[in-house]
Amino acid sequence: MGAERSRSAGMIICAASAFAGLFFTIGILRRSYMALALPVLAGTLGVLYIAFWIGRALLTTPIEPPADD
């Protein structure tokens, strides 16, 4: 990945996080249930995905028996 492409990706990530923060703040100020429910749902699903990924990696990794000396 080139330096210019990396900077572009960084700009997109910064803009998206700023927009999400603004959206969340507006939702909190309006006392919207969805403003809290959606980030909590996303975080929960993210943690569950990581747990599933680790479990699948442990399940599918081949185990070699120790070599006898």
Protein Blocks (a to p, Z undefined) as FASTA:
>chain_A
ZZklmmmmmmmmmmmmmmmmmmmmmmmmnopaklmmmmmmmmmmmmmmmmmmmmmmmmmp
ccdddddZZ
